[in-house]
Amino acid sequence: MKVLLFPLTFLILFSSISQGAIAPADIKSNLLQKYAVSTNDKIVLAQLKSETLKYGGQSVEALIEVMKNAKYPDKNRWMATFLLGQIMGDKSAPFLAKFLKHPHWVMRMASLKTLLALKQKDYSKHYASLLNDDSFIVRAQALDNIRTLKTADAAPHVWAMLYDKKNYYQPTMNGKALKAKRSNIIKSVILTVGELKFEKAKLPLVKMIQKDRYIDIFPEMDESLMKITGLTSPAGDKTKKRIFWQRMAMSTSTLN
């Protein structure tokens, strides 16, 4: 029995030493080969994620290469961005921020979400600059970063989104353009200025909430005004709420 145990123990020890002695270049090459494969198989992707995290800092060179090179599948570049943030933590933020200006929307989006996961408030100006991005989902994610992280200095840029034509869509009927309609991002804009307690939005919101053409965003305006003022509008129908906010505005102007 002792004779049989010795080789087994030796093999386990040898295997452990061998795994720990893998050259960094081999780790990078191995990972790059796997990141080059396009797959939707969740098990394969989970295994790649696990292997990347196992190598820790030794994976960084490969992850950076995947992020920077368009030959790798978008899904894998997305995962590489998240894993870089997970492995390097806050130290990865300056590098990730560079990708907020990347020409491919997938990389801008991945960087935004990773910086949000890292709770990076120092890039508020970068988030604000993406509020007029050509990609709708990038604009929405930049707005979510600002709202979640409560970067109040970006509030004026958030408010400006109300006047950006990209946040409206043009319905047609029989080939004729109808009145432009607000996209759902406008509701998020209204809620965000409330979360940021943007004082300059208070009186414009009071005026807007009185008008039926803004009825589709009435709940968001009401909630935002409560956040900005610290007041609670009365329960009940819209008429009571409108009167409440109008009186609040009148009392504010009288005090001023």
N, C-alpha and C positions, 0 to 999 in steps of 0.2 A: 504494500500500500504506500509506503514512504517513497518507493522508487517512482511510482506513478504521479505522486503529488509534486515532485520536484520539477519535472518538465512543465507541468501546468502552471505552477507559480512563476517559473522563469518566463513562460510565454506571455503571461499577463503583465509582468514587469516590463518585458521587452516592448510589448505593444504600447504601454503607457509612455515609455521613453520615446518611442518612435513618433507618436502623435504629437508630443510636446516639442519634437525637434524639426517639425515641418518648416521649411524655409519660407520667409515672408513672400518671396517671389512666387513660390508654388501655391501659396494660399491665394494670392491675387489672381494668378492664372486660373486656378480651379474655380474661384467665384465668378470671374468674368465669363468663363465658358457656360456656367449655369445661368447667369443673368442674361446671356445672349439668346436663350431659348424662350420663345413666346408660348405661353401656356395659360389656360384658365383653370387648370387642375388645382384645386385648393390645397390638396395634400402636398403636392410638389412645391407650391409656393410657401406653404407653412414650413416644409423641410428646409427650403432655402433661407427663409427668415431665421430659423433656429440655428442653422449652420453659421450664418453671418454673425449672429449674436454670440455664438460660442467662441468665435475668433476675436471678438471684441475689437480693440484698437487695431489689430492686424487686418481688419476688414476695411478700414477707412480708405486706403488707396483705391481699392476696387470700387467702393461705393462712389467715390468722387469721379472715377472714370466713367461709371455707368450714368451718373447724373449729367455729365458734360457731353457725352457722345450720343448723337441721335440714332446710331445704328442699333441701340438697345430698345426693346419694346417699351412703350409708354408705361404699361402697368409695372414693369420692373424698375423703371426710372423713378416712378412714384414711390415704390416700396423702398428703394435705395435712399431716397430723400428722408423718409421717415426714420429709417434705421440709422442713418448718419446722426440725426438729432437724438435718437435714443441712446446711441453709443457715446457720443461726444458731449451731449447735454448742452449747456449754455455756451460752451466754447465753439459750438458749430454755428451759432447765430450769425456772426458776421459773414461767413461763407454762404449760408442759406439766403441771407438778405440780398446777395448779388443776383440770385435767381428770380427775384421779384421783378427784374427787368428782362428776363429771358424771353426770346421771341415766341417760344411755344407756351401756350396757355396752360398746358398740363404741368409744366415746371413752375410756373408762377403760382398756380393753385396749390401744388404740393408744398411749396415753400411757405405759403401763407398758413396752411394748416399745421405744418410742423412748427413754425414760429409761434402759433397760437398754443399748441400743445406744450411748448416750452415757456409759455406765459411771458413772451418778450414784449414789453411795453416800449422799449427804446426805439422801436421802428415805426412809431406812429405816423411820421411823415411819409414813410414808404407805403404804409397801408392807405393813407389818404390819397396818394398819387394814383392808386389803383381803383379808386372809386369811379373813375371815368374810363376804365379799361374797356377795350372793344369787346371782351368776353363778358357776357352777362353773369356767368357763374363765378368768374374772378371778382367782379364788382360785388357780388353778393357775399363772397367769402371775406373780402377786405372789410366790408361793412360789419360782418360778424366778428372779425378780429377786433375792430374798434369798439363795438358794443360790449363784447365779452370782457375785454381788457380795460374798458372804461377809460380810453385815452381821450380825455376831454378836449385837448388841443385840436383834435380833428373835427370837432363839432361843426364849425363853419363849412367845412368841405362836405360833411354829411348833408347838411341843410341844402347845399347847392345842388345836390342830386335831384331835388324836386324840379329843377329847371333844366335838367339834362334830357334832351329828346330821346337819348338811348334807353331811358327807363320807361318809355311809353311805346305802345305798339299801335299800328294803324290798321284797323279792321276794314274790310271792303265788302260791298254788296253789289252784285252784278257788275263787277269791274270798277265800281266807283268807291273812292276813299271816303270812309265815314270819320266821325270825330275820333281823335286819338284817345286811347284809353290807358289808364295807369297799369303798369305791371305790378306783380306782387311785391317787388322790391321796394316800392313806394311805402307800403305798410311798414316794412322794416326800417325805412328811413325815419318815419314819424316816431316809431317806438324808440329808435336809437337816440334821437335828439332829446327825448324825455329821459332816457337812462343817463345821458351825459349832462342833464340839467342845463341845457343850452337856453339861457335866459332870453336871448334875442329872438328865439322862436315863439315865445309866449304870446305876444300880441298878434302876430300873423296867424297863429293857430286858433286864437279866439275868434278872429274874423272868418277864418275858413270854416270853423265848426258851425257857424250860423248859416252857411249856404248849403242848399240841397245838392249842388253839383259835387260836393265832397262827401256825400252821404255814405259812399262805399268805404271810406276810411274814418268814419265817425268814431268807432270804438277805439281805434289807435290814437286819434287826436285827443279824445277824452282821457285816455290813460296817460298819454304824454304830458298833458297839462297838469294832471295830478302829480306826476313825478317832478315837474319843473317847479310848481308852486308849493308843493307839500300839502295841498288842500284835497279834500275828497268831495267829488261832485255827488249830488243827491241820487239815490236810487230811483228808478222809474224811467219814464219815457224821455225821448230826446229833447222835448220842449223844455222840461225842467232843467236839464243839463245846460241847454243853451242859455237860458235865463241866468243860471248860476254863474256861468263863465262871463257873460256880458256884464253882470253886476260886479264881478271881480275885476274886470278890466276897467270899469268906470271908477271904482274905488281906488284902483292903482293910479289912474291918471289924475284923480283929485288930490291924492297924497303927494304926487310929484308936482 
